Amino acid sequence: MEYLLGEFLGSLFLILFGGGVVANVVLSKSKGNNGGWITITAGWAFAVMIGVFVASSSGSPQADINPAVTLAKYFLGVYDSLYYVITASLAQIAGCFVGASLVWLTYLPHWKETEDKDAKLAVFCTSPAIAHSPSNLLTEIIGTIALIFGIGAIVSSGDIAAAAIPYLVAMLVWGIGLSLGGPTGYAINPARDLGPRIAHTILPIANKGTSQWHYAWVPIIGPLIGAIIAATLWNTIL
């Protein structure tokens, strides 16, 4: 059961760094305020890198930190148990919840100073630039397919040392954010969105708005669909 601790801690660090960079950029009177999209995507890339290292060093043999990745590996035959997929996903969601809570504590005085409720929500979870559910869903599916195929290509390359994989996956996520992240904020990870969205709902965040649960199904279902499609295509083509 060590994998549960690894997935929990890795996901916690994913959001601590990922949610943290968004908070730094969008919250009022932060030293990183108005840092821009490049800062956010770079921060998320580093978040993935450290999250994978923490998960791996804490007992997770695969260091997925993403239910979509875990599900794709099930369809690819890496895992042979749905129990593993479900329990790992729950650990990932829990870790993301705790990570988001730590971000809230880190920036505690800044929530009251920030009037923009959408900016506060963005620290925790994704929302569409243009609300159009079919297009938003498609964006998340495409982004997740790119993630799964990219990871598969990196891992299956015989010329890459195992220690270099987290750095390359981080660069992949950075690229996805830069190229495909504009429409929805590129969740490409159900736990990354769901855990922090729950945190936004229950934490006493100063002057917060709605958690936009009407949209929450998109960053959950989209990556899962993308994972299944990607794994199926990988098994068919490669």
KAZIMO-V739724 format. One line per field, one symbol per residue. ss: DSSP state (~ for helix, > for strand, _ for the rest). burial: # if it has 9 or more other ideal C-beta (glycine too) atoms within 8 Angstrom, else .. Layout:
ss=???
burial=???
This chain:
ss=_~~~~~~~~~~~~~~~~~~~~~~~~~__________~~~~~~~~~~~~~~~~~~~~~_________~~~~~~~~~______~~~~~~~~~~~~~~~~~~~~~~~~~_~~~~~~___~~~~~~~~________~~~~~~~~~~~~~~~~~~~~~~~~_____~~~~~~~~~~~~~~~~~~~_________~~~~~~~~~~~~~_____________~~~~~~~~~~~~~~~~~~~~~~_
burial=..#########################..#..#.#...##################.#.#..##############..#....##.###.##############..#..##..#..#.##########......##################.#.....#....##.###########.##.##################....#.##..##..##.###.##############...
